[in-house]
Amino acid sequence: MHAAAGFPVAAWSIGLAWSVLGVLAVLIATFIASRIAGKHSVIDTAWGLLFVAVAVACFLTSNGHGNSTRRVLLLVLPVLWGLRLGF
């Protein structure tokens, strides 16, 4: 497998890794909260927060890549949507 010409594979890989870590952090915190609360329904709040974690991780790791306006838009829209789903 070879990389597409001009595609920043290293930057994409770093963004992917931080996104996975963000998702794991939210899921671990949700698991702990569900154990404390004694309810499995806590995960319903976490689904929206997973989108927030991925959007923030991708925004932070994409610094210096791509159009700034698009980066901010791709941060704000999933964060608003995720927060609406989560709360």
N, C-alpha and C positions, 0 to 999 in steps of 0.2 A: 504494500500500500504506500502511495506517495502523496505528499501534501500538494494541495492545489497551489498554483502559482500566486504568490502575493497574500495567501491566507496565513495569518499569524498563529500557527499551531501552538507555539509555546505559550502565548498569552491566553489562548482559548483553554489550554490545559490547566493553567493556573486558575482561571475563572471557574472552570468545572470543579476543580478540587475544593476551592473555597465554597462553592455552592453546595457541594456534598457535605462539607463540614457544617455549614449553616443549617442545612436540613437535619443533620444528625443532632445538632445542639437543640433545635426546637423539639424534635421528637423525644430526646432524652428528658428535657425539661417537662414535656407533656406527660411522659411516663411517670416521672416522679410526682407530678401534681395529681395524676390520676390515682396513684397509690395512696397519697396522703388524703385525698378526698374520698377515696373508696368508690369512685365512679369511673366507668369507661367512657362516658359521654364527653369527657374533657377533650378528647381527640377532635370533636366537632369544631372547637375553637381553633385548634392547631392547623387545620387544613389551610385556612387563609393566611396564617402566619408563615407557612412554608413558602408561599409565593413572595412574601415580604423578604424572607431570608435570602432567597435566590436573587431577587432583584437588587438588594443591597450588596450582596457579594459580587454580582456581576458588574454593578456600577463602580464599586471600589477598585476592582481588579482591572477594569478597562480604561483606567486613566492613561491618557496619551494615545489611545486608539479610537478611531471613529469620530464622528461628528458630535460635538458637545451637546447640541440641542437634542439630538436623537437619544443620546445617553441619558439625559435628564428626563426626557419623555418616557423612556423605557424603565426608568426608576420610578417615576411618580405614578404612572398608570397602574402597574401591578401592586404598588404599595397601597394606593387608595382602594383598589379592588380587594386585596388581601385583608386589609383592616376592616372593610365593610363585611366581608365574609366572617371574619373572626370575632367581631363584636356586634 
